[in-house]
Amino acid sequence: MLSGRAQSEVGVIERSGQLLLHGHSPYVAHPRTVLDYDPYLPGMAAFGLPRALFGDGGPLLRLLGDARVWCALVLLGCLGQGRRILRTPVAGETASVEDRLGYGTAFAALVASPVVALPLCVSGVDLPLTGLLCLALALAARGRPTAAGLAVAAACALKWTAWPALAVAASLLAHTAGRRAALRFAGVSVAGTLALVLPGVLCSPGAVAEQVVAFPTGRGRLATPARSLLPGRLLAESGPAGWYAAVALLSAGALAVGASLVVRPPSDAVAAADRLALGLCAGFLLAPAGRFGYLALPVTLAVWTRLAGTGSRVGRAAERRAPERGAGREAECRSGREAEDPDAAVRPGREVAVGPGRAVRARRAVGGRRAVGGHRAVGSPAGRSASRWPRR
């Protein structure tokens, strides 16, 4: 990063930011080479604005203008906020120091792994998308539809690969917070996405159709460099029928994941992340064009939600223990009352045991003691004799 070397997509984003700052559209009107193509939605150009503002004056300005720095900051900020949301204490409980240290160590290992460190150093394009999706799932799991909708809208304005998150988060909210919350989330997500994407699309609809839709799917005038040996790409290169077969398989996978959201909706952030990761993996594997690096997004989703969810185990345990503590306190109070008043255990209308397999209700008091059915209470002298010599 300090050397200034990066993959071509970093230069594409920074050029888009300059076009957005000095013109109207982040897309080159008449692309001639692959480097002229911008396969991202208009929102991605925001990460190129620092380069347009700071320029290449010196080492510090070059570092501040690097799009990868801002992509990494968005990722870390979203993951940090998502962690705080998921570990919200319940019933006055707080996470232990060991739990915080455990999360910090595991999170550092995740960031240092090739899944995050390699894109952070050479590209960084998918990092803000990953962070926003993790934050959106955390917000949806905590029943905050408006904030979750804003996070999904920001992610959907970067790349169209974030769009499946709308269905997953809506299913999670409908299952945990109700249909009204899911509808509010969907409205905020769609409205926010249109507000961020539609101006750029209207400025250059032809460029968007060519560079954002046709080029990434292998149907553009120039061949896409995303040509990893994945099943969808191998099918697409077998001929026109193979391309349509790949698209059909991709559509079938999307329908299967969508049906699973209806039949068995996710109940927490981990289940929602797993469902979204499953759908993204199917999409990346079956798409007519793709890269192995795209799989870092679903892997990070599945791993991070499990790491962040460890902080909420204390809260979930507190929720499970709360009824038990309440029942225990009630039993203690009842036993204390019965110790002070032996007759408290036998109340009118309350079932008590008077013999093996027999339980009757206390109905009247006899001689200052409660009578149970036709028998005197066992606590009285008459009751004791009645229990020894049953009436014939």
C-alpha positions as CSV (number, residue, x, y, z in Angstrom):
1,M,0.0,0.0,0.0
2,L,2.8,2.4,0.8
3,S,4.5,1.6,-2.5
4,G,1.3,2.7,-4.4
5,R,1.0,-0.6,-6.2
6,A,-2.5,-2.1,-6.5
7,Q,-4.8,-4.0,-8.7
8,S,-6.5,-2.3,-11.6
9,E,-9.8,-1.9,-9.8
10,V,-8.3,0.6,-7.4
11,G,-7.4,2.8,-10.3
12,V,-10.9,2.3,-11.7
13,I,-12.5,3.5,-8.5
14,E,-10.2,6.5,-8.1
15,R,-10.8,7.5,-11.7
16,S,-14.6,7.2,-11.1
17,G,-14.2,9.6,-8.1
18,Q,-12.5,12.2,-10.3
19,L,-15.1,11.9,-13.0
20,L,-17.9,12.2,-10.3
21,L,-16.2,15.3,-8.8
22,H,-15.5,17.1,-12.1
23,G,-18.3,15.8,-14.2
24,H,-21.7,14.2,-14.0
25,S,-21.2,10.4,-14.4
26,P,-18.5,8.1,-12.9
27,Y,-18.4,6.1,-16.2
28,V,-16.3,6.6,-19.2
29,A,-18.6,7.4,-22.1
30,H,-16.8,5.4,-24.8
31,P,-14.5,2.8,-23.2
32,R,-11.8,1.3,-25.4
33,T,-9.9,-1.0,-23.1
34,V,-10.7,-3.1,-20.2
35,L,-9.3,-0.5,-17.8
36,D,-11.9,2.0,-19.1
37,Y,-14.7,-0.2,-17.8
38,D,-16.2,0.4,-14.4
39,P,-18.3,-2.6,-13.4
40,Y,-19.4,-1.1,-10.1
41,L,-22.6,0.8,-9.2
42,P,-22.3,4.6,-8.8
43,G,-21.9,4.4,-5.0
44,M,-18.4,2.9,-5.3
45,A,-17.2,6.2,-6.8
46,A,-17.4,7.7,-3.4
47,F,-14.2,5.8,-2.4
48,G,-12.4,7.5,-5.2
49,L,-13.2,11.0,-4.1
50,P,-10.3,11.2,-1.6
51,R,-7.8,10.7,-4.5
52,A,-9.6,13.5,-6.5
53,L,-9.4,15.8,-3.4
54,F,-5.9,15.1,-2.1
55,G,-4.1,14.3,-5.4
56,D,-0.6,12.8,-5.6
57,G,1.3,15.7,-3.9
58,G,3.4,13.7,-1.4
59,P,3.6,10.4,0.5
60,L,1.1,11.4,3.1
61,L,-1.4,12.8,0.5
62,R,-0.9,9.7,-1.6
63,L,-1.7,7.5,1.4
64,L,-4.8,9.6,2.3
65,G,-6.0,9.5,-1.2
66,D,-5.7,5.7,-1.6
67,A,-9.1,4.2,-2.0
68,R,-8.0,1.1,-0.1
69,V,-7.5,3.1,3.1
70,W,-11.1,4.3,3.1
71,C,-12.4,0.8,2.1
72,A,-10.6,-0.6,5.1
73,L,-11.9,2.1,7.5
74,V,-15.4,1.4,6.4
75,L,-14.9,-2.3,7.0
76,L,-13.4,-1.9,10.4
77,G,-15.9,0.7,11.5
78,C,-18.9,-1.4,10.4
79,L,-17.6,-4.5,12.1
80,G,-16.9,-2.7,15.3
81,Q,-20.3,-1.2,15.4
82,G,-21.9,-4.5,14.5
83,R,-20.0,-6.2,17.4
84,R,-21.3,-3.6,19.8
85,I,-24.8,-4.1,18.6
86,L,-24.7,-7.9,18.9
87,R,-23.2,-7.9,22.3
88,T,-25.8,-5.6,23.8
89,P,-26.1,-6.7,27.5
90,V,-29.4,-8.2,28.6
91,A,-30.8,-7.9,32.2
92,G,-27.8,-6.0,33.5
93,E,-25.3,-8.6,32.4
94,T,-22.0,-7.7,30.8
95,A,-19.5,-9.7,28.8
96,S,-16.5,-11.0,30.7
97,V,-12.9,-9.8,30.1
98,E,-12.0,-13.3,28.8
99,D,-14.8,-13.0,26.2
100,R,-13.6,-9.6,25.0
101,L,-10.0,-10.8,24.8
102,G,-11.2,-13.9,23.0
103,Y,-13.0,-11.9,20.4
104,G,-10.1,-9.5,19.9
105,T,-7.7,-12.3,19.3
106,A,-10.0,-14.1,16.9
107,F,-10.8,-10.9,15.1
108,A,-7.1,-10.1,14.7
109,A,-6.6,-13.5,13.3
110,L,-9.4,-13.0,10.8
111,V,-8.1,-9.6,9.7
112,A,-4.6,-11.1,9.3
113,S,-5.8,-14.1,7.3
114,P,-5.6,-14.0,3.5
115,V,-9.4,-13.7,3.4
116,V,-9.1,-10.0,4.6
117,A,-5.5,-9.1,4.4
118,L,-4.9,-9.9,0.8
119,P,-7.9,-7.8,-0.5
120,L,-6.9,-5.1,1.9
121,C,-3.4,-4.8,0.5
122,V,-4.1,-5.2,-3.2
123,S,-7.7,-4.3,-3.9
124,G,-10.1,-3.5,-1.1
125,V,-13.2,-3.3,-3.3
126,D,-15.3,-5.8,-1.5
127,L,-14.3,-4.7,2.0
128,P,-16.8,-1.9,2.5
129,L,-19.5,-4.2,1.0
130,T,-18.6,-6.9,3.5
131,G,-18.7,-4.5,6.4
132,L,-22.0,-3.0,5.5
133,L,-23.6,-6.4,5.1
134,C,-22.4,-7.6,8.5
135,L,-23.7,-4.4,10.1
136,A,-27.0,-4.8,8.4
137,L,-27.5,-8.3,9.6
138,A,-26.5,-7.3,13.1
139,L,-29.1,-4.5,13.1
140,A,-31.8,-6.8,11.7
141,A,-31.1,-9.4,14.3
142,R,-31.6,-6.7,17.0
143,G,-34.9,-5.6,15.5
144,R,-33.8,-2.2,14.0
145,P,-35.4,-2.2,10.6
146,T,-34.7,1.4,9.6
147,A,-31.0,1.3,10.4
148,A,-30.7,-2.1,8.8
149,G,-32.4,-0.7,5.7
150,L,-30.0,2.2,5.4
151,A,-27.0,-0.2,5.7
152,V,-28.4,-2.5,3.0
153,A,-29.1,0.5,0.8
154,A,-25.5,1.7,1.1
155,A,-24.2,-1.8,0.3
156,C,-26.6,-2.2,-2.7
157,A,-25.3,1.1,-4.1
158,L,-21.8,-0.3,-4.3
159,K,-22.2,-3.7,-6.1
160,W,-25.2,-5.6,-7.3
161,T,-23.9,-8.7,-5.4
162,A,-25.3,-7.1,-2.2
163,W,-28.9,-7.2,-3.4
164,P,-29.6,-10.8,-2.1
165,A,-29.0,-9.4,1.4
166,L,-32.3,-7.5,1.1
167,A,-34.3,-10.7,1.0
168,V,-32.3,-12.4,3.8
169,A,-32.6,-9.5,6.2
170,A,-36.3,-9.0,5.4
171,S,-36.9,-12.7,6.2
172,L,-35.0,-12.4,9.5
173,L,-37.0,-9.3,10.5
174,A,-40.3,-10.9,9.5
175,H,-39.5,-13.9,11.7
176,T,-38.1,-12.1,14.7
177,A,-39.8,-8.6,14.7
178,G,-42.9,-9.0,12.7
179,R,-44.2,-8.3,9.2
180,R,-44.5,-4.6,9.8
181,A,-40.8,-4.3,10.6
182,A,-39.9,-6.3,7.5
183,L,-42.0,-4.0,5.3
184,R,-40.4,-0.9,6.9
185,F,-37.0,-2.4,6.2
186,A,-37.8,-3.2,2.6
187,G,-39.2,0.3,2.0
188,V,-36.1,2.0,3.4
189,S,-33.7,-0.3,1.5
190,V,-35.4,0.1,-1.8
191,A,-35.9,3.9,-1.5
192,G,-32.3,4.4,-0.3
193,T,-30.9,2.3,-3.1
194,L,-32.8,4.1,-5.7
195,A,-31.8,7.5,-4.3
196,L,-28.1,6.5,-4.5
197,V,-28.1,4.6,-7.8
198,L,-30.8,6.2,-9.9
199,P,-29.0,9.6,-10.6
200,G,-25.9,7.9,-11.9
201,V,-28.0,5.5,-14.1
202,L,-30.0,8.3,-15.5
203,C,-26.9,10.3,-16.4
204,S,-25.5,7.5,-18.5
205,P,-27.9,4.6,-19.0
206,G,-26.0,3.1,-21.9
207,A,-22.7,3.1,-20.0
208,V,-24.3,1.5,-17.0
209,A,-25.9,-1.2,-19.2
210,E,-22.7,-2.0,-20.9
211,Q,-20.2,-1.7,-18.0
212,V,-22.3,-2.8,-15.0
213,V,-24.6,-5.4,-16.5
214,A,-23.1,-6.9,-19.8
215,F,-19.4,-6.7,-19.0
216,P,-19.4,-8.6,-15.6
217,T,-21.7,-11.3,-17.1
218,G,-19.5,-12.0,-20.1
219,R,-21.8,-10.4,-22.6
220,G,-20.0,-7.1,-23.2
221,R,-18.0,-5.9,-26.2
222,L,-14.8,-6.8,-24.3
223,A,-14.0,-10.0,-22.4
224,T,-14.0,-9.6,-18.6
225,P,-10.8,-10.4,-16.8
226,A,-12.8,-12.4,-14.1
227,R,-12.1,-15.8,-15.7
228,S,-11.4,-18.2,-12.8
229,L,-12.0,-21.8,-13.4
230,L,-15.4,-22.0,-11.8
231,P,-18.4,-24.1,-13.0
232,G,-20.4,-21.2,-14.4
233,R,-17.5,-19.9,-16.4
234,L,-16.7,-23.3,-17.8
235,L,-20.3,-23.8,-18.9
236,A,-20.4,-20.3,-20.4
237,E,-17.3,-20.9,-22.5
238,S,-18.8,-24.0,-24.0
239,G,-21.0,-22.0,-26.3
240,P,-24.3,-20.0,-26.3
241,A,-26.2,-22.9,-24.9
242,G,-23.7,-23.2,-22.1
243,W,-24.1,-19.6,-21.1
244,Y,-27.9,-20.0,-20.9
245,A,-27.4,-23.2,-18.9
246,A,-25.2,-21.3,-16.4
247,V,-27.8,-18.6,-16.1
248,A,-30.5,-21.2,-15.6
249,L,-28.6,-22.9,-12.9
250,L,-27.9,-19.5,-11.3
251,S,-31.6,-18.7,-11.3
252,A,-32.5,-22.1,-9.9
253,G,-30.0,-21.6,-7.0
254,A,-31.5,-18.2,-6.3
255,L,-35.0,-19.6,-6.2
256,A,-33.9,-22.4,-3.9
257,V,-32.4,-20.0,-1.4
258,G,-35.5,-17.8,-1.7
259,A,-37.8,-20.7,-1.0
260,S,-35.7,-21.6,2.1
261,L,-36.2,-18.1,3.4
262,V,-40.0,-18.6,3.3
263,V,-40.1,-22.2,4.5
264,R,-37.5,-21.9,7.3
265,P,-36.6,-18.2,7.9
266,P,-33.4,-17.4,9.8
267,S,-33.8,-16.6,13.5
268,D,-30.6,-14.8,14.3
269,A,-27.6,-13.1,12.7
270,V,-25.6,-16.3,12.4
271,A,-28.4,-18.1,10.6
272,A,-29.0,-15.1,8.3
273,A,-25.3,-14.8,7.5
274,D,-25.1,-18.5,6.7
275,R,-28.1,-18.3,4.4
276,L,-26.7,-15.2,2.6
277,A,-23.3,-16.8,2.4
278,L,-24.9,-19.9,0.8
279,G,-26.7,-17.8,-1.8
280,L,-23.6,-15.8,-2.6
281,C,-21.4,-18.9,-2.9
282,A,-24.0,-20.4,-5.3
283,G,-24.1,-17.2,-7.3
284,F,-20.3,-16.9,-7.6
285,L,-19.8,-20.5,-8.5
286,L,-22.5,-20.6,-11.2
287,A,-22.1,-17.1,-12.6
288,P,-20.9,-17.0,-16.2
289,A,-17.8,-15.0,-15.1
290,G,-16.2,-14.8,-11.7
291,R,-13.1,-15.1,-9.5
292,F,-12.1,-17.2,-6.6
293,G,-11.5,-14.0,-4.6
294,Y,-15.2,-13.3,-4.6
295,L,-15.7,-16.2,-2.1
296,A,-13.9,-14.1,0.5
297,L,-17.2,-12.2,1.1
298,P,-19.4,-15.2,2.1
299,V,-16.5,-16.6,4.2
300,T,-16.1,-13.4,6.1
301,L,-19.8,-13.1,6.7
302,A,-20.1,-16.6,8.1
303,V,-17.0,-16.3,10.3
304,W,-17.5,-12.8,11.7
305,T,-21.1,-13.3,12.8
306,R,-19.9,-16.3,14.8
307,L,-17.1,-14.3,16.4
308,A,-19.3,-11.3,17.2
309,G,-22.1,-13.5,18.5
310,T,-19.8,-14.8,21.3
311,G,-20.3,-11.5,23.1
312,S,-24.0,-12.0,23.2
313,R,-23.9,-15.4,24.7
314,V,-23.9,-13.8,28.1
315,G,-27.0,-12.0,27.3
316,R,-28.7,-15.1,25.9
317,A,-27.7,-17.0,29.0
318,A,-29.1,-14.3,31.1
319,E,-32.4,-14.5,29.2
320,R,-32.5,-18.2,29.8
321,R,-31.7,-17.9,33.4
322,A,-34.2,-15.1,34.2
323,P,-37.3,-17.4,34.3
324,E,-35.3,-19.9,36.3
325,R,-34.2,-17.3,38.8
326,G,-37.8,-16.0,39.1
327,A,-39.2,-19.5,39.6
328,G,-36.5,-20.2,42.3
329,R,-37.3,-17.0,44.2
330,E,-41.0,-17.8,44.1
331,A,-40.3,-21.3,45.5
332,E,-38.1,-19.9,48.2
333,C,-40.8,-17.4,49.2
334,R,-43.4,-20.1,49.2
335,S,-41.3,-22.4,51.4
336,G,-40.6,-19.6,53.8
337,R,-44.3,-18.9,54.2
338,E,-45.1,-22.5,54.7
339,A,-42.4,-22.8,57.4
340,E,-44.0,-19.9,59.2
341,D,-47.5,-21.2,58.7
342,P,-47.9,-24.9,58.2
343,D,-51.5,-24.4,57.0
344,A,-50.3,-22.2,54.1
345,A,-49.6,-25.2,52.0
346,V,-53.2,-26.3,52.1
347,R,-55.5,-23.5,50.7
348,P,-59.1,-23.7,49.6
349,G,-59.2,-24.6,45.9
350,R,-55.6,-25.9,45.9
351,E,-54.8,-29.5,45.0
352,V,-52.8,-31.5,47.5
353,A,-51.8,-35.1,47.7
354,V,-53.7,-37.3,50.2
355,G,-52.5,-40.7,49.1
356,P,-50.7,-42.5,46.4
357,G,-52.0,-41.2,43.1
358,R,-54.8,-39.1,44.7
359,A,-55.0,-35.3,44.7
360,V,-58.1,-33.4,45.9
361,R,-58.8,-29.8,46.6
362,A,-59.0,-28.2,50.0
363,R,-62.6,-27.2,50.7
364,R,-63.2,-26.4,54.3
365,A,-61.6,-25.9,57.7
366,V,-62.3,-28.3,60.5
367,G,-61.2,-27.6,64.1
368,G,-58.9,-24.7,63.1
369,R,-57.2,-26.9,60.4
370,R,-57.8,-27.2,56.7
371,A,-59.8,-30.3,55.6
372,V,-58.9,-32.0,52.3
373,G,-61.9,-33.6,50.7
374,G,-63.3,-36.0,53.2
375,H,-60.0,-36.3,55.2
376,R,-58.6,-34.0,57.8
377,A,-55.3,-32.2,57.0
378,V,-52.3,-34.3,57.8
379,G,-50.9,-31.5,59.9
380,S,-53.7,-31.9,62.6
381,P,-53.9,-34.7,65.2
382,A,-57.2,-35.8,63.7
383,G,-55.7,-35.8,60.3
384,R,-52.8,-38.0,61.5
385,S,-55.3,-40.5,62.9
386,A,-57.4,-40.4,59.7
387,S,-54.3,-41.0,57.7
388,R,-53.5,-44.1,59.7
389,W,-57.0,-45.6,60.1
390,P,-59.1,-44.8,57.0
391,R,-62.8,-44.6,57.5
392,R,-64.6,-47.7,56.5
